[in-house]
Amino acid sequence: MSNDWNKPVSLALGDPGTFTTIRNNQEASWALIEDWPVEEGKALDQALQTLEAAMKGKKSAEAARLSFIAAAHEAGLDIKA
């Protein structure tokens, strides 16, 4: 299974009005670990688990993308999906 997403997700992780584009599972994992504005949350935990499973070929890239979007909503981030 490909780790690349069919449709990237852009979200405001830094300065207001500045969007970062996430295109694959690895970029999403790094964003969640390094740049995420919250350290705890149910959707965050689920996204990390789903991304790990997707990188091991046990979940689809789309499942990982959707879990990442849910974590972004949970964190209150502006997103363009």
N, C-alpha and C positions, 0 to 999 in steps of 0.2 A: 504494500500500500504506500502510496506517495505521501510524503510529509508536506508537500506543497498544497496550498489551498486553492480552490477554483476561483474564489472571490476574496481578495484581501480585506482586512478590517483596519480602518483608520480610527485612532482615538487620541484624545487629548491627555497625554501623560506628563507633559512639561508645562511650558508657559501657556497661558490662556490664548486660545486661537491658533495654537500650533498643534498640528496633528502628526502622530507617528503611524506609519503604515506597517502592519504585521501581515506577512505573506505565507508563513508556514509554522509548523509546530515548534521548531527550535526557536524562532524569533518570539513566539508567544510565551514559551517557557522562560526565556530570558527576561521578557517584560514582566511576567508575574513574579519572578524571583528578585530582580534587580530594581525595577522601576515602579512597582505597584504602590499606590497610595495607602493601602490598608494591609495589615499583616494577618488578619484573621477573617474568616467568613466561610459559610457553607459552600457557596458557589466557587470561591477561590480554591478551596480544598478539592472540590469536584473537578475543576478545570485542571489542576495540577495532576490529578490521578488520570484523567482522560487523556491529557497530552502525553503522559508517560506511556500509557497503554497504546496510544496511536503510534508513537515512535518505535514501539516494539512490534507493531503490526497487528495488535489485538483489537484496536478500534480504528474507525475510519478517520481520515483527515477532517471530514465534515463534522463528525461528532466532536472532535477536538475544537474546531472553529466555533461551533455552537456553544460549547461549554466556556470557551474564552469570552464570547459575547455576554453570556450570563454573568460571568465574573465582573466584566466591565460595568454592566448594569448595577450589580450589587455594590460596586465601589463608587457609583455615582459619576462615572466618567462620561463625557460627551463622546459618542461614537458615530462613525459612518460605516455601516456594514453592507 
